[in-house]
């Protein structure tokens, strides 16, 4: 990165990694929150222990509690045996709780109890389970606003907000786009055994001024498309999606690759 803000983020990662402090990573979808969480774990004293990741927004309340805390045999339909949860699996290591802002109030209460005491009961269980886990949480939600709206518990927010790291969206660091593109294009060209496309200056100008609502994740996906469709050839503005150039395509299909009746596939 050449972005001053991202260089600050790298410095924050270095400073917090060697501690056991809880980290709260804030940023839009696709800005690289899980990559930052892994960087913290891999530079910590827990680097040789498990790193477990879970997207809290991908589960219903009941399924998330079973996923996090495990369950006892017979605790619900389909629970045919005892199952350890992610907190147990991450013991001595780090647990990355992604999209924590999507959790329900009941789950927030249970998480607060675990974060404060590092003990919990499996779903349907009576025994207390004690773990030693470093928590790294992330969300694209404005948690301070969610607290004010009563959608997120203030006490849990205060418990998580020990060391916040804010990731800027890609359009706020356009100087990083060429670096990221080169990395992604070379990585994907090697993966697919193809040649990298050559980016024309006019195309790069359009790419750098585009807002990138999907951030780094969207950029990587676009680079994958360009490696496949423009391998070893120049990428000109006409090969870019219309939203990048403001010019609407005159035919169907992917930008720069139009299909007509005479096209041989």
Buried (B, 14 or more C-beta within 10 A) or exposed (E): EEBEEBEEBEEBBEEBBEBEBBBBBBBBBBBBBBEBBBBBBBBBEBEEBBBBBBBBBEBEEEEBBBBBBBBBEEBEEEBEEBBEBBBBBBBEBBBBBBBBBBBBEEBBEBBBBBBEEBEBBBBBBEEEBEBEBBBBBBBBBEBEEBBEEEBBBEEBBEBBBEBBBEBBBBBBBBEBBBEBBEEBBEBBBEEEEBEBBEBBEBBBEBBBEBEBEBBBBBBBEBBBBBBBBBBEEEBBBBBBBEEBBEBEBEEEEEBBEEEEEEEEE
